[in-house]
Amino acid sequence: MTDEELIVEFALTRLDNPDLDLEEVAALVVRRVGADRMVEFASRNLAARGELRGAVFPAAVEHVLRVVLTMRGPAD
């Protein structure tokens, strides 16, 4: 899944759940994309952090948040 596809998935999930914060929306995205994508996201996150091991679900959620916040740009 490309970062652009991930952003679209995140945006659609956010539209369906406007009352949730960003981390909760990211967790829903990870649950929706399935186990294979969750492992992919976690491995990307762990590689970016330079770590060899970590809990899969939290690492995948962190990856989604990292991509979303990176695409949003710097805070004003």
C-alpha positions in Angstrom: 0.0 0.0 0.0 1.4 3.4 -1.0 1.4 6.3 1.3 -1.2 8.0 -0.9 -3.5 5.0 -0.6 -3.0 5.0 3.1 -3.9 8.7 3.3 -7.1 8.0 1.4 -8.0 5.1 3.7 -7.3 7.2 6.7 -9.4 10.1 5.3 -12.4 7.8 4.6 -12.1 6.2 8.0 -12.0 9.7 9.6 -15.1 10.7 7.7 -16.9 7.7 9.1 -15.7 8.4 12.6 -15.4 12.2 13.1 -15.5 12.0 16.9 -12.3 9.9 17.2 -8.8 11.4 17.7 -6.1 10.7 15.2 -4.6 7.7 17.0 -8.0 6.0 17.3 -8.6 6.5 13.6 -5.2 5.1 12.8 -6.0 2.0 14.9 -9.3 1.5 13.0 -7.3 1.8 9.7 -4.9 -0.9 10.9 -7.8 -3.2 11.9 -9.5 -2.7 8.6 -6.5 -3.4 6.4 -5.9 -6.9 7.8 -3.0 -8.8 9.2 -0.7 -8.8 6.2 -0.8 -5.0 5.9 -0.5 -4.6 9.7 2.8 -6.6 9.6 3.9 -4.5 6.6 3.2 -1.2 8.4 4.9 -2.4 11.6 8.0 -3.5 9.7 8.2 -0.1 7.9 7.9 1.7 11.3 10.5 -0.5 13.0 12.9 0.0 10.1 12.4 3.8 10.3 13.1 3.7 14.0 16.1 1.4 13.5 14.6 -1.3 15.7 14.6 -5.1 15.1 11.6 -6.0 17.3 8.4 -4.5 18.6 4.7 -5.1 19.2 3.0 -5.4 15.8 -0.2 -3.5 16.3 1.2 -0.4 18.1 4.0 -0.2 15.6 1.5 -0.4 12.7 -0.6 2.3 14.3 2.5 4.5 14.8 3.4 4.0 11.1 -0.1 5.2 10.0 0.2 8.2 12.2 3.7 9.0 11.0 2.6 8.9 7.3 -0.5 11.0 8.0 1.4 13.6 10.0 4.2 13.7 7.5 1.7 14.3 4.7 0.0 17.1 6.7 3.2 19.0 6.7 4.8 21.1 9.5 2.6 22.6 12.2 1.8 26.3 11.9 
